[in-house]
Structure formats: structure tokens, C-alpha cells
Amino acid sequence: EAGVAQSPRYKIIEKRQSVAFWCNPISGHATLYWYQQILGQGPKLLIQFQNNGVVDDSQLPKDRFSAERLKGVDSTLKIQPAKLEDSAVYLCASSTTRTGWTDTQYFGPGTRLTVL
Amino acid sequence: AQSVTQLGSHVSVSEGALVLLRCNYSSSVPPYLFWYVQYPNQGLQLLLKYTSAATLVKGINGFEAEFKKSETSFHLTKPSAHMSDAAEYFCAVNHNTDKLIFGTGTRLQVFP
């Protein structure tokens, strides 16, 4: 079974520029997550989708971050404009959410963003 | 609010030695607990999870963890470290949601 795919793997931009990340979850997984992992910290959930609806975006900085999951499959996360503190690894994960809260989340390799 | 605390941001062991990575949780109700491993330049991979069944949970790659309610702990152990175990390990908690709260991670180094 193919894993969670993410692109690009690395991105370097200057502050105030915009950037977009793409994620393709495991086939059949209804739930998709975007996490931000700042160096030296654990991943922090930014947004969670169930199919193409948003379940939780309480920690998404909505003034600059946006995300969508059209057709309930792949997803894009956008930052506009980027700030220095957005430098981090952005991880995408997916799960089946068949049994609920203990379903395993499968993570992609992440996109490492550097904002100069 | 739920949280996890991982004691020790870095742990170093010799190959063949016992691995012990510590995790304490804070939750007002019985939590679900997870250990994930992250190899360099890769995403996180689930090692094991506690879902209120057996308190001793066995995972992949020879790792296991024991849920101790009295100590609010879920420490990760492996009897004999291999060089390939060198990675960053994250403890995570959730309760009645699928929103994982991660600890800050412990980097494990294994010396020959």
C-alpha cells in the first residue's frame, strides 16, 4: 500500500512570499491532518479534515494560513504571506477513522520550509 | 487539558544496553497513549499505542511500553538497543478525539 505523499520535500522562500504544500493521503483514508513541527518541538495540529469538511482548525493562523481538501482526497496547505517563524517541517497524516480515536495516523515525509 | 511530558531531550546508550524513554501524561480521564518514532528526514511512524486494554503494550522493532495509572506514566523500553534505533521518539496523548497532543521528543543516540 502506498504511503502518504507530500511535495515538495524542501522549500526556501523569503519572508512575505507565498508558498503551497501538497498532500496525497493513503487511498481510502477519510481523515487528513496537517501538522507543523518546529525544530526541537513535537508536531502541532494545524487542521483536520474529515472527507472534505473541516473538523478542527482551532490552531490554524487563519490570517495567513489556508487549507483545502477538494473532493475529499488530496489537500493543499498555503501560507501567504510567510513569516520567519513559519520555518518548520509541515507534516501531512491520514487515518481511516473507522473505529474512532485510536485509529493510527500515517504520516508523510514532510515538507521542510525555510523562510529567510 | 491533556498533555505529555518527555523527560530528557537526549538519551544515549551503548549498543546492546537497555533503552528507557520516559513519558508522563496529564489527563483528567483515562487517556489513549501513543509512541511514534521519527527517523531523519522521514515522517512519524507508530511504534505502539495504549487503548485501555492490556497495560503492557508490545510494539514494533522490539519496543514495549507499560501504562501505569498510579504514576501517570507510559515509558518506552527495549531490552537491547541496536544502532538502527537511533532516531527521535515522540509520546502523544488523546482522549475522546482523534487530535493527538505530542510531547517535545527524545533523541536517542546509540553508540557502538
Interface residues (C-beta under 8 A of the other chain):
Chain A: V4 T31 G40 Q41 G42 P43 K44 L45 Q48 D56 L91 A93 S95 T97 G100 W101 T102 D103 T104 Q105 Y106 F107 G108 P109 G110
Chain B: S9 Y32 Y36 N41 Q42 G43 L44 Q45 L46 K49 T51 F90 A92 N94 H95 N96 T97 D98 K99 L100 F102 G103 T104 G105
